[in-house]
Structure formats: C-alpha cells, structure tokens
Amino acid sequence: MKIRVPEHVEYIVNTLIEHGYEAYAVGGCVRDTILGREPGDWDITTSAKPEQVKELFRRTIDTGIEHGTVTVMLEKEGYEVTTYRIDGEYEDNRHPKSVEFTSNLVEDLKRRDFTINAMAYNHKDGMVDEFDGLGDIEKQVIRCVGKAADRFDEDALRIMRAVRFAAQLGFSIEEETMEAIREKAEHLKNISAERIRVELVKLISSKHPELLLNAYDLGITKVVLPEFDVMMATEQTNPHHIYSVGMHTIKAMEAMKELARDNESISEKDYVVLCLTMLLHDVAKPAMRTVDETGRDHFHGHPEEGAAIAKNVLKRLRFDNYTIDMVCKLVFFHDYRVEPRAKAVRRATNKVGKEYMPFLFLVQRADVLAQNPETHEEKLARIASVEKLYIELCEKEHCVQLKELAVTGKDLIQNGLKPGKELGETLQMLLEQVIEQPELNTKEQLLDIVKRNQMS
C-alpha cells in the first residue's frame, strides 16, 4: 500500500534511512491519510537516538529529548522525530516512570493506544501494520493495541480518546475496549483538567456530538462532567419538551452542528463556544425544577443560575476567559424572548450586546429544534422575525450602545458638564432616548437635549 507523504517528511525519513537508520511516518498522520483526512501534523519515528538525529539536520529543537523527541525545523515548519522506545511502569495512569530506547519498531508500536494509531509507513518498506489497524479502519472500529485494560492503566486519558476518536471518525468501539473503559473510567480523576478539556472539546465539536451519550453510558461523564449525569436523570414533563434535560441537550448539540455546518462566518474558536453553550445551556434545570399541582414541570430562573454553574464548570476545566465569558453570556440569555418589533430588538441588542446577537440566534434556534416538534414553527418564525429586524438595525447603523452615540463624554465636558457620575448618567440617558428614537442620534440634537435638561 502506498500513501502520499509531504515532501519535508519524505526528506527527513530518507535522510535517516540514507545514514543507516530506520525511519517511518507514524500514528495519526498515517491513519488520517488512509481515511482521506488532512493530517494536523506529521510525526516520525526512528531507530536513531536523539543526538544522532541532531547531527543530521541543521536546525533542531530539543522539545522532549528525555523521551527521545527532537523537532526538526525545515522552512519554519517543525516535525517531531522520536526514537523507538519502550515505556517503563506507569505511576499515575498517565506518565511512565522511565523510557528505554529500542531498535525494534514493533516494540515501539506496542505501546501505542489504538490499532488505527499504531501503523508506520515509508516508501521503502510500505505499511507496517502489526496490529491490523487497516482492518479496523475497514471495519470502522476503535480497538486497543494488546490488552485494553493494560492500555488504560498506563494512560487513563486514552479512555476519553477512545470516545473522541469514535465521535470524530464515526467509528464504533470494540467490545473488549468498551468493557475496559467501563471498568477503568474512575482513573480519569487522575488526569489533569487541561487534558480532559481538550478531549471534551474535540468530542462535542465533532461530526458526532451525540456520542457524548457513550461517555455517559460508560461512566466517563460521571467523573469528568457529573452535571451531565444529573441532566440525564431529569425529566421534563412539559408541553414544550419530549426529552429529558440530558437528551434535549444532545439534540441541541446535534442541531447546532447542522446550523453551523455551512456558516463560513463562524470561526473554529466560536464554534467551540456554540457547542459548549448547547452542552451547558440547561445545566441548571435539575436544580431549578419545580412541579405544579397539575404535574407540569417548570424551570424558572434556570438561565441565570445556569450561567453561574457554567462558569464553575468551565473554570474547573481550565477554559480561557474569552470562552468562559462568551458561553456564560449566551447561557444567561438563551431563553430571552424578544418581541419582533424594531424598538424591542434595539433594546434587546443593547442589553445582550451587538457582538453576541448573531450567536444568540443560532443558540435559540438549536434550542428550539431540540424541543417538541409541534412547537417549532411558531418559535422559529419569531426568531427569524427578530433576526431580520436586527439585520435591519445594523444596516441602518442605528445606535444601540454608548460607543455609537454621536456625542462623547469629551463633547459633553466641552459643553459644561463635569467629569464624574453625572456625565455617565447623561450619556446613558441620551442612549436610552436614541434607542427609543434612532433619528435623534446627531451631535446637534443630543447636545440640544443636554442643554434643555440643564435648563429644566
């Protein structure tokens, strides 16, 4: 079997081979190329020791030399070259106590997580596939190399990686691997929040976010996202819903995937924000659930409380401030119903923030599409009407925030107002008047309003 290898990778591999060493492209890059996916990066494995690799290439960086890894720099691109190795005993379900270099490629491949990631390739020898990764790709199966329980004892993060790969590739998880996940899921408590975060994001932003249900069924979310387990156990006896809170959340994530799929204006970072928002938008419903005398469930206050819980979850998982702020804002306003009238939309845009509104429309649509289908038409029509009015106010450049006012604090000071509380209150008063009557937003009219207020 022959696969396409980038020129730089081929150069590194061939250079090592020409000097008497073995060298192969290895792991995820080989897997992705077979699947017709564009690899994120290319890793190279070799029988050469790190110091021998460094001798052969002009520019190298010692990125993990104690573990045998040297980064070879070619035209500002870095390629990790790692010596064949055997890992020693693992002490914390994550890191080996020691690393031993070996000259045997198969020994190196044995320590890898899944068969589809344990293939090596070069043009000289072709594909080295000791564990039938090609067969598992054909069968669309995630299977551990060797004994699954041992692989998860070595590195518990592999438990999440199994579900994440299944979600990204649309594969199923082989039975023994699945049973070992169920048995070893508790080990995830030993994995850093940062590592958990990376895998969770890749899972929920994949083509199959619904496989979060696999993580739930296998006991993974119980350890890394216990809030989701509570959501799965919370029913919604309510005309607006036909699913539990947890299943509604899954359906909302699936709806967001479809809504965002062809939207080129959504960056990768913002798509993660939208996926997290759908994951957490109803996180407070279990805590806020009340039942009336007819047996109907209500969840009053869940958006506000949800924003607070979402903030705690995202901080626990070490998300950056931008993501935390965006998600919490969208969770807070996800249930905010705006009347489809121009003035109401201007007020809502002022309240929510102009930069958040396009995201909020997506969030509200995904939320509705995960509710009772009998209620979709009316709710989606209202969202569309509000969005149309929002687009119109943007096109007309109506003022909805202080920075869009035709006057500034400096203008007001030049017209006799003193810096301080009164200045801020005056600007806010002018903004409220302009939101009511957009045509007032000229410097002359606003200064005239200030002058009249001073005289009254």
C-alpha positions in Angstrom: 0.0 0.0 0.0 1.3 3.4 -1.0 0.2 6.7 0.6 1.1 10.3 -0.1 3.7 11.8 2.2 4.6 15.5 2.3 8.0 16.5 0.8 9.5 17.6 4.1 8.5 14.3 5.8 9.9 12.3 3.0 13.2 14.2 3.1 13.6 13.6 6.9 12.7 9.9 6.6 15.0 9.4 3.6 17.9 11.3 5.2 17.7 9.0 8.2 17.5 5.9 6.1 20.4 7.0 3.9 22.5 7.2 7.0 21.8 3.7 8.1 18.8 4.2 10.4 15.2 3.1 10.2 12.5 5.8 9.9 8.8 6.0 9.3 5.8 8.4 9.4 3.8 7.0 12.3 0.5 7.3 14.1 -2.4 9.7 13.4 -0.9 11.1 10.2 -0.9 7.7 8.7 -4.4 7.0 9.9 -5.8 10.2 8.6 -4.1 9.9 5.2 -5.6 6.4 4.7 -9.0 7.9 5.7 -8.6 10.8 3.2 -8.4 13.4 6.0 -5.8 16.1 6.1 -3.4 15.3 9.0 -2.9 18.1 11.5 0.8 17.2 11.8 3.2 14.5 10.8 5.2 12.5 13.4 8.3 10.5 12.5 9.7 7.5 14.5 13.2 6.3 14.0 15.8 3.9 15.3 18.3 6.8 15.5 19.0 8.2 19.0 18.2 11.9 19.6 21.8 13.0 19.4 22.2 11.1 16.1 19.1 12.9 14.7 20.5 16.2 15.7 23.8 15.5 13.8 21.9 15.0 10.5 19.8 18.2 10.4 20.9 21.8 10.6 18.1 23.2 12.8 16.7 21.1 15.6 14.9 21.9 18.9 15.1 19.6 22.0 11.3 19.5 22.6 11.3 16.3 24.6 14.8 14.9 24.4 14.5 12.9 27.6 11.7 11.0 25.9 13.6 10.7 22.7 11.9 13.6 20.8 13.7 16.1 18.7 11.9 18.7 16.5 13.5 19.1 13.0 12.9 22.6 11.6 12.5 22.9 7.8 11.5 26.2 6.3 9.8 27.4 9.6 7.9 24.1 9.9 8.6 21.7 12.8 8.4 17.9 12.5 8.8 15.8 15.7 11.2 12.9 15.3 11.1 10.4 18.1 13.4 7.4 18.8 11.7 4.0 19.1 11.1 3.5 22.8 9.6 1.1 25.4 7.8 2.8 28.3 8.6 1.7 31.8 6.0 1.2 34.6 3.2 3.9 34.7 2.8 5.5 38.1 -0.2 7.9 37.8 -2.3 6.5 35.0 -0.6 9.0 32.7 3.2 9.1 32.7 5.8 6.3 32.6 8.4 6.3 35.3 11.1 5.6 32.7 11.7 5.4 29.0 14.0 2.9 27.3 15.2 3.4 23.7 15.0 0.3 21.4 16.0 -0.5 17.9 12.8 -2.5 17.3 9.9 -0.7 15.6 7.3 -3.2 16.7 8.2 -2.7 20.4 7.6 1.0 19.9 4.2 0.4 18.2 3.1 -1.9 21.0 3.0 0.9 23.5 0.5 3.0 21.4 -3.1 3.4 22.3 -5.3 2.1 19.4 -4.6 -0.1 16.4 -5.5 2.7 14.0 -2.8 4.8 15.6 -0.2 2.0 15.6 0.7 2.0 11.9 4.0 3.2 10.4 4.9 3.9 6.8 7.7 4.8 4.5 8.1 4.4 0.7 10.9 1.9 1.1 9.1 -0.7 3.3 5.5 0.3 2.7 3.0 -0.1 5.6 4.0 -1.7 8.8 0.7 -2.8 10.4 1.4 -5.4 13.1 -1.9 -4.9 14.9 -4.3 -4.8 11.9 -5.1 -1.1 12.1 -6.0 -1.3 8.4 -8.6 -4.0 9.2 -10.0 -1.9 12.0 -10.3 1.1 9.7 -12.1 -1.0 7.2 -14.4 -2.3 10.0 -14.7 1.3 11.4 -13.7 0.1 14.9 -11.7 1.6 17.7 -9.7 -1.2 19.4 -6.8 -1.0 21.8 -3.4 -2.4 20.9 -3.0 -5.6 23.0 -5.0 -5.8 26.2 -7.3 -2.8 26.6 -7.2 -2.8 30.4 -3.4 -2.5 30.3 -3.5 0.4 27.9 -6.0 2.3 30.1 -4.0 1.5 33.2 -1.0 3.1 31.5 -2.7 6.2 30.4 -6.3 6.9 31.6 -6.7 9.8 29.1 -7.0 7.0 26.4 -10.4 6.3 27.9 -11.7 9.7 26.6 -9.6 9.5 23.5 -11.5 6.3 22.5 -14.9 8.0 22.6 -13.4 11.1 21.0 -12.0 9.2 18.0 -15.3 7.3 17.7 -17.1 10.7 17.5 -14.6 12.3 15.1 -14.4 9.3 12.7 -17.9 7.9 13.1 -16.5 4.5 14.3 -17.8 2.2 17.0 -15.8 1.0 20.0 -14.8 -2.7 20.1 -16.4 -4.7 22.9 -13.3 -5.5 25.0 -12.2 -1.9 24.7 -15.6 -0.7 25.8 -15.7 -3.1 28.8 -12.2 -1.9 29.9 -13.4 1.7 29.6 -16.4 0.9 31.9 -14.0 -0.8 34.4 -11.3 1.9 34.3 -13.3 5.2 33.9 -12.7 6.1 37.5 -9.0 6.5 36.7 -9.9 9.7 34.8 -9.8 11.5 38.2 -6.0 11.3 37.9 -5.9 13.2 34.6 -5.4 17.0 34.5 -8.3 19.3 33.8 -6.5 20.7 30.8 -6.2 17.2 29.2 -9.9 16.4 29.9 -10.9 19.8 28.4 -9.0 19.1 25.1 -10.7 15.7 24.6 -14.2 17.0 25.6 -13.9 19.9 23.1 -12.9 17.6 20.3 -15.8 15.3 21.1 -18.6 17.8 21.3 -17.3 19.8 18.3 -17.0 16.6 16.2 -19.4 15.3 13.5 -21.0 13.1 16.1 -21.5 15.1 19.4 -24.3 12.6 20.3 -21.5 10.2 21.2 -21.4 12.1 24.5 -24.0 9.5 25.3 -21.4 6.8 25.0 -19.3 8.7 27.5 -22.3 8.8 29.8 -23.2 5.1 29.4 -19.5 4.1 30.0 -19.2 6.1 33.2 -16.9 8.8 31.8 -19.1 11.8 32.4 -19.7 10.7 36.0 -16.0 11.5 36.6 -15.3 14.5 34.2 -18.7 16.1 33.8 -21.1 14.9 36.6 -23.5 17.7 35.8 -24.5 15.9 32.6 -25.4 12.8 34.5 -27.8 14.8 36.6 -29.3 16.3 33.5 -29.8 12.8 32.0 -31.8 11.9 35.1 -34.0 15.0 35.0 -37.3 14.6 33.1 -39.2 17.5 31.5 -43.0 16.9 31.9 -43.9 20.0 29.9 -45.7 20.7 26.6 -42.5 22.3 25.2 -40.4 19.2 25.6 -40.4 15.5 24.7 -36.9 14.6 26.1 -35.1 14.6 29.4 -32.8 17.6 30.0 -29.8 15.5 29.1 -31.4 14.1 25.8 -32.6 17.6 24.9 -29.0 18.8 25.4 -27.7 16.1 23.0 -30.4 17.0 20.4 -29.5 20.7 20.8 -25.8 19.9 20.1 -26.8 18.0 17.0 -29.0 20.9 15.9 -26.1 23.3 16.4 -23.8 21.1 14.3 -26.3 21.3 11.4 -26.9 25.0 11.8 -23.2 25.9 11.8 -22.1 23.4 9.2 -22.2 25.7 6.2 -21.9 29.0 8.0 -18.5 30.3 6.9 -18.7 33.3 9.3 -18.2 31.0 12.3 -14.6 30.6 13.3 -13.3 27.3 14.8 -13.0 29.0 18.2 -16.5 30.4 18.1 -17.9 27.0 17.0 -16.4 25.6 20.2 -18.2 28.4 22.1 -21.5 27.4 20.5 -21.0 23.7 21.2 -20.2 24.4 24.9 -23.2 26.7 25.1 -25.6 24.0 23.9 -23.9 21.5 26.3 -24.5 23.8 29.3 -27.5 25.9 28.4 -29.8 23.9 30.6 -27.3 22.8 33.2 -29.3 24.4 36.0 -32.6 22.9 35.1 -32.2 20.0 37.6 -31.6 22.4 40.4 -34.4 24.8 39.4 -37.1 22.2 38.7 -40.5 22.7 40.3 -43.7 20.8 39.8 -47.1 22.5 39.8 -50.4 21.0 41.0 -51.1 19.6 37.5 -47.8 17.7 37.5 -46.2 20.0 35.0 -42.5 20.8 35.4 -41.2 24.4 35.5 -37.6 25.6 35.4 -37.9 29.3 36.4 -34.6 31.1 36.7 -32.6 28.3 35.1 -30.8 30.6 32.5 -29.4 32.9 35.3 -28.4 30.0 37.5 -27.1 28.1 34.5 -24.7 30.9 33.7 -23.3 30.7 37.2 -22.9 26.9 37.1 -21.5 27.0 33.5 -18.8 29.4 34.8 -17.8 27.0 37.5 -17.7 24.1 35.1 -15.6 25.9 32.6 -13.2 27.2 35.2 -12.8 23.7 36.6 -11.9 22.6 33.1 -9.4 25.5 32.7 -11.0 27.2 29.8 -9.8 30.6 28.7 -11.6 33.8 29.7 -12.9 34.5 26.3 -14.7 31.2 26.1 -16.0 31.4 29.6 -17.4 34.9 29.1 -19.0 34.1 25.8 -20.6 30.8 26.9 -21.9 32.3 30.2 -23.4 35.3 28.4 -25.1 33.0 25.8 -26.4 30.6 28.5 -27.7 33.6 30.5 -29.7 34.9 27.5 -30.6 31.7 25.7 -34.2 31.8 26.9 -34.6 35.6 26.4 -37.7 36.1 24.3 -37.6 39.3 22.2 -40.8 40.7 20.7 -40.5 41.1 16.9 -40.8 44.9 17.0 -37.9 47.3 16.0 -37.8 49.1 19.3 -37.8 45.8 21.3 -35.0 44.5 19.1 -33.0 47.7 19.7 -33.4 47.3 23.4 -32.5 43.6 23.3 -29.4 44.4 21.3 -28.4 47.0 23.9 -29.0 44.5 26.7 -27.3 41.5 25.2 -24.6 43.2 23.2 -24.4 43.6 19.5 -21.5 41.2 19.1 -23.4 38.4 20.8 -26.7 38.6 18.9 -25.7 36.5 15.8 -24.6 33.8 18.2 -27.7 34.1 20.3 -29.9 33.5 17.2 -28.1 30.2 16.5 -28.3 29.2 20.1 -32.0 29.9 20.3 -32.7 28.0 17.0 -30.7 25.0 18.2 -32.6 25.0 21.5 -36.0 25.2 19.7 -35.1 22.4 17.3 -34.4 20.1 20.3 -37.8 20.7 21.8 -41.3 19.4 21.0 -41.6 19.5 17.1 -45.2 20.7 17.5 -43.9 24.0 18.9 -41.2 24.5 16.3 -43.0 26.6 13.6 -44.1 29.5 15.8 -40.9 29.7 17.8 -38.6 29.6 14.7 -40.8 32.2 12.9 -40.4 34.6 15.9 -36.6 34.1 15.9 -36.5 34.8 12.2 -38.5 38.0 12.6 -36.3 39.2 15.3 -33.2 38.4 13.4 -34.5 40.3 10.3 -35.1 43.4 12.5 -31.6 43.0 14.0 -30.0 42.9 10.5 -32.0 46.0 9.5 -30.8 48.0 12.5 -27.3 47.0 11.7 -27.7 48.1 8.1 -29.3 51.4 9.1 -26.5 51.8 11.7 -28.9 52.5 14.5 -27.2 53.4 17.8 -27.7 50.7 20.4 -24.5 51.1 22.5 -22.6 54.1 24.1 -19.7 53.9 21.6 -22.2 54.5 18.8 -23.6 57.8 20.2 -23.0 60.9 18.1 -21.6 62.6 21.2 -18.8 61.5 23.6 -18.0 62.4 27.1 -15.5 64.9 25.8 -18.2 66.7 23.9 -20.3 66.9 27.0 -17.4 68.3 29.1 -16.8 70.9 26.4 -20.4 71.9 26.8 -20.2 72.5 30.5 -20.7 69.0 32.2 -18.2 68.0 34.8 -16.4 64.6 34.7 -17.9 62.1 37.1 -21.2 60.3 37.9 -23.4 62.9 36.3 -21.5 62.6 33.0 -22.1 58.9 32.9 -25.8 59.2 33.7 -26.2 61.8 31.0 -24.6 59.6 28.4 -26.9 56.7 29.5 -29.9 59.0 29.3 -29.0 60.0 25.7 -28.5 56.4 24.7 -31.9 55.4 26.0 -33.5 58.3 24.1 -31.7 57.2 20.9 -32.8 53.6 21.3 -36.4 54.9 21.5 -35.9 57.3 18.6 -32.9 56.4 16.4 -33.3 59.6 14.4 -32.1 61.7 17.4 -28.6 60.4 17.1 -26.9 63.5 15.8 -24.5 65.7 17.7 -26.6 68.8 17.4 -29.8 67.1 18.6 -28.1 65.3 21.5 -26.3 68.5 22.7 -29.7 70.3 22.5 -31.3 67.6 24.7 -28.5 68.0 27.2 -28.9 71.8 27.2 -32.7 71.6 27.7 -32.1 69.2 30.7 -29.7 71.6 32.2 -32.3 74.4 32.0 -35.2 72.4 33.4 
